[in-house]
Amino acid sequence: MPLARFRYIPAPEPENHAAPRLAADGDVFVASPVHHLQSGLSVFEELEPPLAEDRYPGWFRLGFPLAASTAMWGAILWGVGLLR
């Protein structure tokens, strides 16, 4: 069955609608909710990268997640085996 054809006729825009513009020198800063959220996140910014001495060794940073994941999957599979 062929589709009906429609013609799009845009509605006329009002004369006094708001349009984006560049900020002028006399404009006042308006704190929006986005600005408020962004200022709250600035607490988590680090000013300096951590020193190499302050970090765990590479073998631990790689080995611990692998060992913990293996242990958790083992516990999950053992637990599912008990349900049968």
N, C-alpha and C positions, 0 to 999 in steps of 0.2 A: 504494500500500500504506500503510495507516495506521501511524503510529509507535506503538511500545509506550509505555505510560505508566508513568513511574517516580515514586515518592514519595520525596522527600528526607527522611531522618531524621538530624538532626545528632547527632554523637557527644557524649556527656556530657563537659563540661569538668571536669578534675580540680579538686579543692578548693584545691590549693596552686600554681596556675599563676601565672606572672609577669604582672603587669598594669602598664601605664604609670601613673605618678603624678608629681605635682609634686615638685621638689627641696625638701628640707627644709634648715634652717639647718646642721645637722651633717653633711650629705652631703659627701663628698670628690669633687673633680673627677677624672674618669676621661678620659684622653686616648684617644680612639678613632682609628682610621685616618683618618676624615674630618677630625678636628681636626688631625692631622699634615699631611695634604695641604693644608688651608686655611692653616696656618701657613707652609708652603713657598711658597704663592702670594702671601703678604703682601709678599714681596720685590719683586714687580712693581708694587706700588701706588705711585702718584705722590702726593707730598704737596702739591705745588703744580702748577697747570696751566702748561705751557710759555709763555714770553713770545712775543709776536708777532714779535719780532726774531729769535728762535731757530728759526723755521719757514721752510721754503722758500716762495717766492712762489706765489700761487695758480695762475698760468699754468703754472708748472713742475709743481706737484702734479697738475694736470689733464692737461697736455700730455705729460709723460713716460710715464705708463701707456698713453695712447692711441698714442703713437708706438712704444713698445716692443711693444705688442700687434700693431700693424699690421706691424711688422718680423718678428715671430715667425710670424704667420700667413702672411706672404709666404714666409718660409723653409720653413715646413711645406708649403705648396702647391707651391713650387718643387721641394722634395725628393720629394714624391709624384709630380710630373710626371716626374722622372728615373727612377722605378721602372717606369713604363709601357713 
